[in-house]
Amino acid sequence: MSRSDLAIARHFRSLGDPRVAGRRKHLLTDIVVMTICGVISGCNDWQQIATFARARHDWLKLIFDTMD
């Protein structure tokens, strides 16, 4: 399954990205999906979401095309 197959990613596809173009490491939809997954898993702040994403890096790579 690729990121574009996720209904949640399709829902947020048109969301404008306010970040500086040359400094984006991840797609905004990837960040939104990681954030939603983290919050559903019990994360309460950005640090916990980042920790959640790092701990599940291999699993997230299966979903997102852009992760290294």
C-alpha positions in Angstrom: 0.0 0.0 0.0 1.4 3.4 -0.9 0.7 6.7 0.8 -1.6 7.8 -2.0 -3.8 4.7 -1.3 -4.6 5.9 2.2 -8.1 7.5 2.5 -6.8 9.9 5.2 -3.9 11.0 2.9 -6.4 11.6 0.0 -8.6 13.7 2.4 -5.7 16.0 3.3 -4.1 16.1 -0.1 -5.4 19.6 -0.9 -4.1 21.0 2.4 -1.8 23.9 1.8 1.8 23.5 3.0 3.1 26.6 4.7 6.7 25.3 5.1 9.6 26.7 3.1 9.9 24.7 -0.2 13.6 23.9 0.0 13.5 22.7 3.6 10.8 20.0 3.5 12.1 16.6 4.4 8.7 14.9 4.4 5.4 15.4 2.6 2.8 17.3 4.7 0.3 14.4 4.2 2.9 12.0 5.7 3.2 14.2 8.7 -0.5 14.5 9.1 -1.0 10.7 8.9 1.9 10.1 11.4 0.4 12.6 13.7 -3.0 11.0 13.6 -1.5 7.5 14.1 0.5 8.9 17.1 -2.5 10.6 18.7 -4.6 7.4 18.3 -1.8 5.5 19.9 -1.8 7.8 22.9 0.7 10.6 22.1 0.0 13.9 23.8 2.6 16.2 22.2 5.0 16.6 19.3 7.9 15.0 21.2 5.8 11.8 21.8 4.6 11.8 18.1 8.3 12.1 16.9 9.3 9.2 19.3 6.3 7.2 18.1 7.3 7.7 14.4 11.0 6.9 15.1 10.0 3.7 16.9 7.8 2.6 14.1 10.0 3.7 11.2 10.1 0.3 9.5 6.3 0.0 9.6 5.8 3.6 8.4 8.2 3.0 5.5 5.7 0.4 4.2 3.0 3.1 4.0 5.0 6.2 2.9 6.8 6.4 -0.4 9.0 9.3 0.7 10.6 7.9 3.9 14.3 6.9 3.8 
